[in-house]
Every structure is written in C-alpha cells, then in structure tokens.
Amino acid sequence: MVHYFTTSDGLNLAYDVQGTGVPVLCLAGLTRNMDDFEPVVEHFADRAQIIRLDSRGRGASDHDPNVMNYTIPQESADALALLNHLGIDKAAILGTSRGGLIAMARAVTAKARLSGVLLNDIGPEMDPQGLSHIMDYLGRPSAYRSFEDAADKLPKALGAQFPNVSHAQWLTYARRIWAEGGSRLELRYDPGLREAIEAQSVTGALPDLWPLFEAFDGLPLALLRGENSNLLPRSTYEEMQRRRPDMIAAEVKDRGHVPFLDEPESLDVIARFVARIEV
C-alpha cells in the first residue's frame, strides 16, 4: 500500500514499506519509480524491511513546481526526511543509477545514517555515450500506443543491451515505466526533469565522484553491473573492486543499464549484502 509524507517545502512524496528486518531504502533511477524494486520485496521481505520511495516528480509523488529542485542534494535530503518520518535512525541503501549517486551524497553528508550501500549499475565514472542515450529519451513522449505495443517493440529498441528477455518480462518492464493514456502510453515522471538536467549539465564537465565513493569506507558495500551496460564502464567496475576488495560484486548476464533485480546474479548479491548489514 502506498503512503505519503510531506517534505519541508510542501510536496507529498509516495513511499511503501513491506517486510521485517534490517531497513533497506530503495532509490530508483532518474526517470524510474518504486515499482522497479518489486522483485526485492518479493524475495527479501522475509528478512529485511524494504522501504521504497518515489523521488519528487516520479511515480506517485508530486511534481515540483520548480524543476530546478530536481537535484541529487535535494533528493538525498528527501530520502533522509523519509527515514525521519518513519523513525528509522539507520538504513542501508539499494540505489539504482541516480539512486546510487544519492547514496554517494549521503555518505558525505549523513554517513552515520547509513548501514551499507548496494549500487545497481552506477559508479564514480559514467560513459558519456550512456549519458547521451539518456538525453535522447528524457522528457520525450512515449512512442508506444499500449503496454502490448511496447512489449512487442522493446526487443528491437533495447535488445542489444537486453537479449533473452521474454515478452512477459518486457510487458512487466513497460508497466513499471509508463502509464496508460489516451492515444499512447504516458510518462510516469515530470518531463521537466529534462530542463533540470540540461541546466545542471550546462558546463559539460562531470565532477570527480571518486571522493564520494571513497566516503563509503567502513560500510558494507555491494555492486551490480549489467554485462552490456552503456553507463557503467567495465574499467570503472574493476577499479571499484580494486579499491574495495571486500565489496560484493557481480556482472549480470544479458542485462544493460539497468539490471531488473530479479536475475540470479542480482538476487545472490542482494542476499549476501542483506546478510552483511549491521544496524
């Protein structure tokens, strides 16, 4: 069941809590929402308290009238506000893509509130081609008329990164990303995200995020990389392992950016990560 809490600037953000055990806060990618973590609830609610958040402007959460508030620092503050709302002092973060960047920000600003971090296909260095691909679709209307239409056409659109995905899996994927509309599927996020990201990337230079990764020192850490990821370079994946040899890590076969989190490799890494968390 979806619940809501109100941020200090008056937005109602959607969240869900299921399961018992160590708290794991699930933060989705730039345009994604809590539905991406359905497999985590299905497989791990028996051993962890799975907390899923729709960041501002995504999923069932309010859109921000000021799109310039769609920033990692603000979304990090919102995630912390949710934990405060729930009375949770410390939680692990399972961060997919942008959610992992939020975890890096939290390691610098509120590390005492972290019990561990699992990064899903994200790291301190990102492939410019992958970033360019995100800008190709960010804020653009859907090209699909229905969920079935999307499931039929997604293999051609994404099959190079995601081979061996069944029609049923593509249908689930489509339902998590889009909503039914009139003549076509509709975005489940504020298209104003495009304006925000364009404004934030106007210099064209990416900041050095390795100091944020190093801020995870002393925390249980895990990493998933899609075998065909166009965002997390394999060289970065390997360097992250070199710097943190204790990190649980795996590449997910037949997946790009991002793994669905229901694959055997993903489930194994999540299980080992949850077992390692101490609260």
C-alpha positions as CSV (number, residue, x, y, z in Angstrom):
1,M,0.0,0.0,0.0
2,V,1.4,3.4,-1.0
3,H,1.7,6.0,1.8
4,Y,2.7,9.7,1.6
5,F,4.7,12.1,3.7
6,T,5.1,15.8,3.2
7,T,8.5,17.4,2.6
8,S,9.6,20.7,4.3
9,D,8.7,22.5,1.1
10,G,5.2,21.1,0.9
11,L,5.4,18.2,-1.6
12,N,3.7,14.9,-1.0
13,L,6.1,12.0,-1.7
14,A,4.9,8.4,-2.1
15,Y,6.6,5.5,-0.3
16,D,5.9,1.9,0.6
17,V,7.2,-0.2,3.4
18,Q,7.0,-4.0,3.5
19,G,8.7,-6.8,5.4
20,T,10.6,-7.0,8.7
21,G,14.3,-7.0,9.5
22,V,17.1,-4.6,8.6
23,P,15.9,-1.5,6.9
24,V,16.8,-1.2,3.2
25,L,15.9,2.0,1.4
26,C,15.4,1.5,-2.3
27,L,16.1,4.5,-4.5
28,A,15.3,4.3,-8.2
29,G,16.9,5.8,-11.3
30,L,16.4,9.2,-12.9
31,T,13.1,8.5,-14.5
32,R,12.1,5.4,-12.6
33,N,9.9,4.7,-9.6
34,M,9.4,2.2,-6.7
35,D,7.9,-0.4,-9.0
36,D,11.5,-1.3,-10.1
37,F,12.0,-2.9,-6.7
38,E,9.1,-5.3,-6.8
39,P,11.5,-8.3,-7.1
40,V,13.3,-7.1,-3.9
41,V,10.0,-7.0,-2.0
42,E,9.1,-10.4,-3.4
43,H,12.4,-12.1,-2.5
44,F,13.6,-10.3,0.6
45,A,10.6,-9.0,2.7
46,D,11.1,-12.1,4.9
47,R,14.5,-10.9,6.1
48,A,14.5,-7.1,5.5
49,Q,12.3,-4.1,5.9
50,I,12.0,-2.9,2.3
51,I,11.4,0.8,2.0
52,R,10.6,2.1,-1.5
53,L,10.5,5.8,-2.3
54,D,9.2,7.7,-5.4
55,S,11.5,10.7,-5.6
56,R,9.9,14.1,-6.2
57,G,8.5,14.2,-9.7
58,R,8.4,10.5,-10.2
59,G,5.8,7.8,-9.9
60,A,3.0,8.7,-7.5
61,S,4.9,11.6,-5.9
62,D,4.1,15.3,-6.5
63,H,5.8,17.1,-9.3
64,D,7.9,20.0,-8.1
65,P,6.7,23.4,-9.5
66,N,10.3,24.5,-9.5
67,V,12.1,21.9,-11.7
68,M,15.4,23.2,-10.5
69,N,14.8,21.3,-7.3
70,Y,15.3,18.0,-9.1
71,T,18.9,17.7,-7.8
72,I,20.8,15.0,-6.1
73,P,21.3,17.0,-2.9
74,Q,17.6,17.7,-2.7
75,E,16.6,14.1,-3.4
76,S,19.2,13.0,-0.8
77,A,17.5,15.3,1.7
78,D,14.1,13.9,0.8
79,A,15.3,10.3,1.4
80,L,16.7,11.3,4.8
81,A,13.4,13.1,5.6
82,L,11.5,9.8,4.8
83,L,13.7,7.9,7.3
84,N,13.0,10.6,9.9
85,H,9.3,10.3,9.1
86,L,9.5,6.6,9.7
87,G,11.6,7.0,12.9
88,I,14.5,5.0,11.4
89,D,17.9,6.0,12.6
90,K,20.0,4.0,10.2
91,A,19.3,2.2,6.9
92,A,21.1,0.6,4.0
93,I,20.5,2.0,0.5
94,L,19.9,-0.1,-2.6
95,G,20.5,2.6,-5.2
96,T,19.8,2.1,-8.9
97,S,21.7,4.5,-11.2
98,R,20.7,8.0,-9.8
99,G,19.7,6.3,-6.6
100,G,23.3,5.2,-6.2
101,L,24.5,8.7,-6.7
102,I,22.1,9.8,-4.0
103,A,23.8,7.2,-1.8
104,M,27.2,8.7,-2.5
105,A,25.9,12.1,-1.5
106,R,24.5,10.6,1.7
107,A,27.9,9.0,2.5
108,V,29.4,12.5,2.6
109,T,26.5,14.4,4.3
110,A,25.0,11.8,6.6
111,K,27.2,8.7,6.8
112,A,26.1,7.9,10.3
113,R,22.6,7.2,9.0
114,L,23.9,4.5,6.5
115,S,24.3,0.8,7.4
116,G,25.5,-0.2,3.9
117,V,25.1,0.6,0.2
118,L,24.3,-1.6,-2.8
119,L,24.9,0.2,-6.1
120,N,23.0,-1.0,-9.1
121,D,24.9,-0.2,-12.4
122,I,26.4,3.0,-11.2
123,G,29.8,4.2,-10.2
124,P,32.1,7.2,-9.9
125,E,32.7,7.3,-13.7
126,M,30.0,7.1,-16.3
127,D,30.2,6.5,-20.0
128,P,29.4,9.7,-22.0
129,Q,27.6,7.6,-24.6
130,G,25.3,6.2,-22.0
131,L,24.6,9.7,-20.6
132,S,23.9,10.9,-24.2
133,H,21.4,8.0,-24.6
134,I,19.5,9.1,-21.5
135,M,19.2,12.6,-23.0
136,D,17.8,11.1,-26.2
137,Y,14.6,10.0,-24.4
138,L,14.5,12.1,-21.3
139,G,11.2,14.1,-21.1
140,R,10.2,12.9,-24.6
141,P,6.6,11.5,-25.1
142,S,6.3,7.7,-25.3
143,A,6.5,6.1,-28.8
144,Y,4.1,3.3,-27.8
145,R,0.4,3.0,-28.0
146,S,-0.2,0.4,-25.3
147,F,1.7,-1.9,-23.0
148,E,1.4,-4.7,-25.5
149,D,2.7,-2.4,-28.3
150,A,5.7,-1.6,-26.1
151,A,6.4,-5.2,-25.2
152,D,6.3,-6.0,-29.0
153,K,8.7,-3.3,-29.9
154,L,11.1,-3.0,-26.9
155,P,13.2,-6.0,-28.1
156,K,14.2,-4.1,-31.2
157,A,14.8,-0.9,-29.3
158,L,16.7,-2.4,-26.4
159,G,17.6,-5.9,-27.4
160,A,21.3,-5.2,-27.9
161,Q,21.6,-4.5,-24.2
162,F,18.9,-6.9,-23.1
163,P,18.9,-10.1,-25.1
164,N,16.9,-13.1,-24.0
165,V,14.1,-11.1,-22.4
166,S,10.7,-12.7,-22.8
167,H,7.5,-10.9,-23.9
168,A,6.1,-11.2,-20.4
169,Q,9.2,-9.6,-19.0
170,W,9.0,-6.7,-21.4
171,L,5.4,-6.3,-20.5
172,T,6.3,-6.0,-16.8
173,Y,9.1,-3.6,-17.7
174,A,6.6,-1.4,-19.7
175,R,4.1,-1.3,-16.9
176,R,6.7,-0.1,-14.5
177,I,7.9,2.7,-16.7
178,W,4.7,4.1,-18.4
179,A,1.0,4.6,-17.6
180,E,-1.9,4.1,-19.8
181,G,-3.0,7.2,-21.6
182,G,-5.3,8.2,-24.5
183,S,-3.5,7.5,-27.8
184,R,-0.2,6.5,-26.3
185,L,1.5,5.5,-23.1
186,E,2.3,8.4,-20.7
187,L,5.4,9.1,-18.7
188,R,5.4,8.3,-15.1
189,Y,7.7,11.2,-14.2
190,D,7.7,15.0,-14.7
191,P,9.0,15.8,-18.2
192,G,10.5,18.9,-16.5
193,L,13.4,16.7,-15.5
194,R,14.9,17.3,-18.9
195,E,15.1,21.1,-18.3
196,A,16.6,20.4,-14.8
197,I,19.3,18.0,-16.2
198,E,20.1,20.3,-19.1
199,A,20.6,23.2,-16.7
200,Q,22.8,21.2,-14.4
201,S,25.0,19.9,-17.2
202,V,25.5,23.2,-19.0
203,T,29.3,23.1,-18.3
204,G,29.6,19.7,-19.9
205,A,32.1,18.6,-17.3
206,L,31.4,15.7,-15.0
207,P,32.5,16.2,-11.4
208,D,35.1,13.8,-9.8
209,L,32.9,11.3,-7.9
210,W,35.7,9.1,-6.6
211,P,36.0,11.0,-3.3
212,L,32.3,10.2,-2.8
213,F,32.9,6.5,-3.5
214,E,35.8,6.6,-1.0
215,A,33.4,8.0,1.6
216,F,31.8,4.5,1.7
217,D,34.9,3.4,3.6
218,G,34.0,1.2,6.6
219,L,30.4,0.5,5.2
220,P,29.3,-2.9,3.8
221,L,29.3,-2.3,0.0
222,A,27.9,-4.2,-3.0
223,L,27.8,-3.6,-6.7
224,L,25.9,-4.9,-9.7
225,R,26.8,-4.2,-13.3
226,G,24.8,-5.1,-16.3
227,E,27.1,-7.1,-18.6
228,N,26.1,-4.9,-21.5
229,S,25.8,-1.6,-19.6
230,N,26.3,1.5,-21.6
231,L,26.7,3.7,-18.5
232,L,29.0,1.9,-16.0
233,P,32.2,1.1,-17.9
234,R,33.8,-2.3,-17.1
235,S,37.1,-0.5,-16.3
236,T,35.3,1.5,-13.6
237,Y,33.6,-1.6,-12.2
238,E,37.1,-3.2,-12.0
239,E,38.6,-0.2,-10.4
240,M,35.8,-0.1,-7.8
241,Q,36.7,-3.7,-6.9
242,R,40.3,-2.9,-6.7
243,R,39.7,0.0,-4.3
244,R,37.2,-2.1,-2.2
245,P,38.3,-5.7,-2.4
246,D,35.8,-6.6,0.3
247,M,32.9,-5.4,-1.9
248,I,30.3,-7.9,-3.0
249,A,30.2,-7.6,-6.8
250,A,28.8,-9.4,-9.9
251,E,28.0,-8.7,-13.5
252,V,24.5,-9.6,-14.6
253,K,24.4,-11.6,-17.8
254,D,22.2,-10.4,-20.7
255,R,21.5,-7.1,-19.0
256,G,22.4,-3.5,-19.8
257,H,21.5,-0.3,-17.9
258,V,19.9,-1.4,-15.6
259,P,19.5,-5.0,-14.3
260,F,15.9,-5.8,-13.4
261,L,17.0,-7.2,-9.9
262,D,15.2,-10.5,-10.5
263,E,18.2,-12.2,-12.1
264,P,20.1,-15.0,-10.3
265,E,23.2,-12.8,-10.0
266,S,21.2,-9.9,-8.6
267,L,19.4,-12.0,-6.1
268,D,22.6,-13.6,-4.9
269,V,24.3,-10.2,-4.4
270,I,21.3,-8.7,-2.6
271,A,21.1,-11.8,-0.3
272,R,24.7,-11.6,0.6
273,F,24.5,-7.8,1.1
274,V,21.5,-8.0,3.4
275,A,23.2,-10.7,5.5
276,R,26.2,-8.4,5.9
277,I,24.3,-5.4,7.1
278,E,24.6,-4.5,10.8
279,V,22.2,-2.0,12.4
